[in-house]
Amino acid sequence: MKFVQASTLDSIADYRLLEGETPKPGPGEVLIKVEACGVGYVDALVALGRYQVKPPLPHTPGREVGGWVEAVGAGVDGLAPGDRVMASVRGGFAQFALALAADTVKIPERMSFAQASGFRVNYLTALHGLRDRGVLAAGERLLVLGAAGGVGIAAIQVGKAMGAEVIAAASTEEKRAFARAQGADDVIDTAPEGWRDRLKAACGGKGPDVVFDPVCGPLFEPAFRSLVWGGRHLVVGFVGGPIPALKSNLTLMKGAALVGVDVRQFGLFEEKKANAHVAELLSWVADGRLVPAVGRSFPLEEFAPAMEFALTGQGLGKIVLEIA
C-alpha cells in the first residue's frame, strides 16, 4: 500500500510517499480502506511538531478518514467488511489505516466519504462548544469568527440547527459568500478599524450573545467587548498569531464569560457524552438537517501542497485528501 511518512518533524519537505505492507487489525481494531482524509490547520501543525501534543516518530499525518471497513480484529462487534464508516486513525495519509473499533462509526448513505473525513472533530467541536460550553439558546445571536474554515462552517451550520441567528466574520468577499451559502444570516468583514460599529449594526444595535472564536486574533478583545450582558466568548483555537490576553475586569463589566472549548479533552473526560453528540450530529445528516461542507480536494500524491495550503488559512471548509 501507499502511505506518507517522515522520520522528523522539521519540514513538510521531509515527508515522502512510500510503499509498504498493508497492516492487519489486532484485537479491538478495524482496518479501514481509506477513501478520503481530512487535512486541517492542526494536522499540518502536528506534522511539523508545532502542536501542543507531538506525535511519535516516524509520523504519518492524518487523523480523520472516511472509507470502507476492510477487515476487523478479534472481539469487534457491530462492524463488518463493507461498512461505510468514518474513523479516527493512526495515519490517515495512506491507502489503509488502523482504527480502534470504538473510534469507528457507520455513516449515513447520504454522507460522502469526503464529508465524513472532515466531520467528527469540527462538528463535535461546534456542538460541544455551542451547547455545552456556550449554552446557546434558540433565538440568540451567534458571531462566528474564522467563519469560512472547517470548524467555522460547522459552527454556522450547528448554530442554525440550534435556532440561533448567525453572523459570520471572514476576511474576504469569497469567504463571506461561502459562509452565507452555508447558512449564515449575515456576514461582516474583519478589518479592525470601525469593526465594532459594523458588528453593532449587524446585530440590530446590540451585540452577539455568543462568540465562537477559533482565531483569537486582532478581533478577540473587540468581540468580547461587543458581547451583550451575560454573553459568552468561546475560545476554540489560536490560528490568528500570538495568543491574546484579556483584562479580567472586562468580564465583570460585561457580566460575561470567557470559556474554553477543547474537544480533545471533552472526548477523553466525557467520552459517553461525546459519542452521543456524534450520533446526534449524524442523525441530523441522515435527515438532511445538516449538510457538511467539503473544501478543496487534493490527490494523495499532492499531500505536501495540501498541508501547505492548510497552513495558509485560505481554504473554504475542510481540505480533503482523496486517497482512492
C-alpha positions as CSV (number, residue, x, y, z in Angstrom):
1,M,0.0,0.0,0.0
2,K,1.0,3.6,-0.4
3,F,1.4,5.9,2.6
4,V,3.1,9.2,3.6
5,Q,5.7,9.3,6.3
6,A,8.6,11.3,7.8
7,S,11.2,10.4,10.4
8,T,11.4,14.0,11.6
9,L,9.0,16.9,12.2
10,D,11.3,19.6,10.8
11,S,9.7,20.3,7.4
12,I,6.9,19.3,5.1
13,A,9.6,18.5,2.6
14,D,10.8,15.7,4.8
15,Y,7.6,13.7,4.1
16,R,7.7,11.1,1.4
17,L,5.2,8.8,-0.4
18,L,6.3,5.3,0.4
19,E,5.2,1.7,-0.3
20,G,4.7,-0.8,2.4
21,E,2.7,-3.8,3.6
22,T,-1.0,-3.4,4.5
23,P,-1.4,-3.6,8.3
24,K,-3.5,-6.2,9.9
25,P,-6.1,-5.4,12.6
26,G,-5.4,-6.6,16.1
27,P,-7.9,-7.3,18.9
28,G,-10.5,-4.4,19.0
29,E,-9.1,-2.8,15.9
30,V,-10.6,-2.2,12.4
31,L,-8.7,-1.9,9.1
32,I,-10.1,1.0,7.0
33,K,-9.7,1.2,3.2
34,V,-9.3,5.0,3.2
35,E,-11.2,6.9,0.5
36,A,-10.7,10.4,1.9
37,C,-8.7,12.0,4.8
38,G,-9.3,15.5,6.2
39,V,-6.5,18.0,6.2
40,G,-6.8,20.8,8.7
41,Y,-4.6,23.5,10.1
42,V,-4.0,21.4,13.2
43,D,-3.0,18.4,11.1
44,A,-0.3,20.5,9.4
45,L,0.9,21.8,12.8
46,V,1.2,18.3,14.2
47,A,3.1,17.2,11.1
48,L,5.6,20.0,11.8
49,G,5.8,19.4,15.6
50,R,4.3,22.7,16.3
51,Y,1.2,21.4,18.1
52,Q,0.8,21.1,21.9
53,V,0.9,17.3,21.6
54,K,3.8,15.9,19.5
55,P,3.3,12.6,17.7
56,P,5.7,9.6,17.9
57,L,8.2,9.1,15.1
58,P,8.1,8.1,12.3
59,H,4.9,10.0,11.6
60,T,2.2,9.6,9.1
61,P,-0.2,12.6,9.1
62,G,-4.0,12.5,9.1
63,R,-6.4,11.6,11.9
64,E,-9.9,11.7,10.3
65,V,-10.9,9.5,7.5
66,G,-13.9,8.2,5.6
67,G,-13.8,4.8,3.9
68,W,-14.8,1.2,4.0
69,V,-14.2,-1.4,6.6
70,E,-11.7,-3.8,5.1
71,A,-11.3,-6.2,8.0
72,V,-11.9,-6.4,11.7
73,G,-9.9,-7.8,14.6
74,A,-10.9,-10.2,17.3
75,G,-13.6,-9.0,19.6
76,V,-15.1,-6.4,17.3
77,D,-18.9,-6.4,17.2
78,G,-21.2,-4.2,15.2
79,L,-18.8,-3.6,12.3
80,A,-18.1,-5.8,9.3
81,P,-16.2,-5.6,6.0
82,G,-18.0,-3.4,3.5
83,D,-19.5,-1.0,6.1
84,R,-19.2,2.7,5.2
85,V,-17.6,4.5,8.1
86,M,-15.7,7.5,9.4
87,A,-12.9,6.9,11.9
88,S,-10.1,8.4,13.9
89,V,-7.0,6.6,12.8
90,R,-3.3,6.5,13.3
91,G,-2.0,7.8,10.0
92,G,-4.7,8.7,7.5
93,F,-2.4,9.8,4.6
94,A,-2.5,6.1,3.5
95,Q,-4.5,3.7,1.4
96,F,-5.2,1.6,4.5
97,A,-5.2,2.7,8.2
98,L,-6.0,1.1,11.5
99,A,-8.5,2.4,13.9
100,L,-9.9,1.3,17.2
101,A,-13.4,-0.1,16.8
102,A,-14.5,2.4,19.5
103,D,-13.3,5.2,17.2
104,T,-15.1,3.9,14.1
105,V,-18.7,4.9,13.3
106,K,-21.0,3.9,10.5
107,I,-22.1,6.9,8.3
108,P,-25.5,7.6,6.6
109,E,-25.9,6.7,3.0
110,R,-26.4,10.3,2.1
111,M,-23.0,11.3,3.6
112,S,-20.0,11.1,1.2
113,F,-16.6,9.9,2.3
114,A,-15.2,13.4,1.7
115,Q,-17.8,14.8,4.1
116,A,-17.1,12.1,6.7
117,S,-13.3,12.8,6.6
118,G,-13.8,16.3,8.0
119,F,-16.8,15.8,10.2
120,R,-16.1,14.5,13.7
121,V,-13.6,17.0,15.1
122,N,-15.2,20.1,13.5
123,Y,-18.8,19.3,14.1
124,L,-18.3,17.9,17.6
125,T,-16.3,21.0,18.5
126,A,-19.2,23.1,17.3
127,L,-21.9,21.2,19.1
128,H,-19.9,20.8,22.3
129,G,-18.8,24.5,22.2
130,L,-22.2,25.9,21.4
131,R,-24.4,23.6,23.6
132,D,-22.2,22.5,26.5
133,R,-19.9,25.5,26.9
134,G,-21.8,28.4,25.4
135,V,-25.3,27.3,26.3
136,L,-26.6,28.8,23.1
137,A,-30.4,29.2,23.1
138,A,-32.8,29.4,20.2
139,G,-33.3,33.0,19.1
140,E,-29.9,34.1,20.5
141,R,-27.4,35.9,18.2
142,L,-24.1,34.0,17.4
143,L,-21.0,35.6,16.0
144,V,-18.6,33.1,14.3
145,L,-15.1,34.3,13.7
146,G,-12.9,32.5,11.1
147,A,-16.2,31.6,9.6
148,A,-15.0,30.1,6.3
149,G,-12.7,27.5,7.9
150,G,-13.7,23.9,8.6
151,V,-14.7,24.5,12.3
152,G,-16.2,27.9,11.5
153,I,-18.6,26.5,8.8
154,A,-19.5,23.7,11.3
155,A,-20.4,26.4,13.9
156,I,-22.5,28.2,11.4
157,Q,-24.5,25.1,10.5
158,V,-24.8,23.8,14.0
159,G,-25.8,27.2,15.3
160,K,-28.5,27.5,12.7
161,A,-29.7,23.9,13.6
162,M,-30.0,25.1,17.2
163,G,-32.1,28.0,16.2
164,A,-29.6,30.9,16.5
165,E,-29.2,33.9,14.3
166,V,-25.7,33.6,12.9
167,I,-23.4,36.4,11.9
168,A,-20.2,35.2,10.1
169,A,-17.0,37.2,10.1
170,A,-14.5,36.4,7.4
171,S,-11.6,38.3,5.7
172,T,-12.5,38.2,2.0
173,E,-15.7,38.5,-0.1
174,E,-15.2,34.9,-1.3
175,K,-15.1,33.6,2.3
176,R,-18.1,35.7,3.3
177,A,-20.1,34.4,0.3
178,F,-19.2,30.9,1.2
179,A,-20.3,31.4,4.8
180,R,-23.6,32.9,3.7
181,A,-24.1,29.9,1.4
182,Q,-23.7,27.6,4.4
183,G,-26.5,29.3,6.3
184,A,-25.2,32.5,7.9
185,D,-27.9,35.1,8.2
186,D,-25.5,38.0,7.8
187,V,-21.7,38.5,7.2
188,I,-19.1,41.0,8.3
189,D,-15.5,41.7,7.3
190,T,-12.6,41.6,9.7
191,A,-10.9,45.0,9.1
192,P,-10.3,46.2,12.7
193,E,-11.0,49.9,12.1
194,G,-14.7,50.6,12.8
195,W,-15.3,46.9,13.2
196,R,-17.3,47.1,16.4
197,D,-19.6,49.7,14.9
198,R,-20.3,47.4,11.9
199,L,-20.9,44.5,14.2
200,K,-23.3,46.5,16.3
201,A,-25.2,47.4,13.1
202,A,-25.3,43.8,12.0
203,C,-26.7,42.9,15.5
204,G,-29.6,45.4,15.2
205,G,-27.9,47.9,17.5
206,K,-26.9,45.5,20.2
207,G,-24.2,42.8,20.2
208,P,-23.9,39.0,20.0
209,D,-24.9,36.7,22.8
210,V,-22.2,34.1,22.0
211,V,-18.9,34.5,20.1
212,F,-17.4,31.3,18.6
213,D,-13.7,32.1,18.2
214,P,-11.2,29.6,16.6
215,V,-9.0,32.5,15.6
216,C,-8.3,34.6,18.8
217,G,-6.5,37.2,16.7
218,P,-6.9,41.0,16.5
219,L,-10.7,40.9,16.9
220,F,-10.5,38.9,20.1
221,E,-10.9,41.8,22.5
222,P,-13.2,43.9,20.3
223,A,-15.5,40.8,20.0
224,F,-15.6,40.3,23.8
225,R,-16.3,44.0,24.4
226,S,-19.2,43.8,21.9
227,L,-21.0,41.0,23.8
228,V,-24.4,41.8,25.4
229,W,-24.8,41.4,29.1
230,G,-24.4,37.8,30.1
231,G,-22.6,37.0,26.9
232,R,-20.2,34.0,26.3
233,H,-17.0,34.2,24.3
234,L,-15.8,30.7,23.3
235,V,-12.1,30.2,22.9
236,V,-11.7,27.4,20.4
237,G,-8.2,27.9,18.8
238,F,-5.4,30.2,18.1
239,V,-4.8,30.5,14.3
240,G,-4.6,34.3,14.5
241,G,-1.0,34.6,15.6
242,P,0.3,35.5,19.1
243,I,-2.1,34.4,21.8
244,P,-4.0,37.5,23.0
245,A,-4.7,38.5,26.6
246,L,-7.9,40.0,28.1
247,K,-8.1,42.2,31.2
248,S,-10.1,40.4,33.8
249,N,-12.1,43.5,34.7
250,L,-13.9,43.2,31.3
251,T,-15.6,40.0,32.4
252,L,-17.0,41.9,35.4
253,M,-18.1,44.9,33.5
254,K,-19.8,42.9,30.8
255,G,-21.2,40.2,33.2
256,A,-19.7,37.9,30.5
257,A,-17.8,34.7,30.5
258,L,-14.6,33.7,28.7
259,V,-15.0,29.9,28.1
260,G,-12.5,27.4,26.8
261,V,-13.6,24.7,24.3
262,D,-11.2,21.7,24.0
263,V,-12.8,18.8,22.0
264,R,-9.8,16.5,22.6
265,Q,-10.2,16.6,26.4
266,F,-14.0,16.5,26.0
267,G,-13.6,13.2,24.3
268,L,-11.2,11.9,27.0
269,F,-13.1,13.0,30.1
270,E,-16.7,12.8,28.8
271,E,-16.4,10.0,26.2
272,K,-20.0,8.8,26.5
273,K,-21.4,12.3,26.1
274,A,-19.1,13.0,23.1
275,N,-20.2,9.8,21.4
276,A,-23.9,10.8,22.0
277,H,-23.2,14.1,20.4
278,V,-21.6,12.5,17.3
279,A,-24.6,10.1,17.0
280,E,-27.0,13.1,17.2
281,L,-25.0,15.1,14.6
282,L,-25.0,12.1,12.2
283,S,-28.8,11.8,12.6
284,W,-29.0,15.4,11.5
285,V,-27.1,14.5,8.4
286,A,-29.3,11.5,7.8
287,D,-32.4,13.5,7.8
288,G,-31.0,16.4,5.8
289,R,-30.9,18.9,8.6
290,L,-27.1,19.2,8.3
291,V,-25.1,19.1,5.0
292,P,-21.4,19.1,5.8
293,A,-19.4,21.4,3.5
294,V,-16.4,20.0,1.7
295,G,-13.4,22.2,0.8
296,R,-10.7,21.9,-1.8
297,S,-9.6,18.3,-2.7
298,F,-6.1,17.1,-3.4
299,P,-5.0,13.6,-4.6
300,L,-2.7,11.6,-2.3
301,E,0.3,12.4,-4.4
302,E,-0.2,16.1,-3.7
303,F,-0.1,15.6,0.1
304,A,2.6,18.3,0.5
305,P,0.6,21.1,-1.3
306,A,-2.4,20.0,0.7
307,M,-0.6,20.6,4.0
308,E,0.9,23.8,2.8
309,F,-2.5,25.1,1.7
310,A,-3.9,24.2,5.1
311,L,-1.3,26.4,6.8
312,T,-2.3,29.4,4.7
313,G,-5.8,29.7,6.1
314,Q,-7.1,30.4,2.6
315,G,-9.3,27.3,2.4
316,L,-13.1,27.3,2.4
317,G,-14.2,24.5,4.6
318,K,-12.2,21.4,5.5
319,I,-9.5,20.4,3.0
320,V,-9.7,16.8,1.8
321,L,-7.0,14.4,0.6
322,E,-8.6,12.0,-1.9
323,I,-6.9,8.6,-1.3
324,A,-8.6,6.1,-3.7
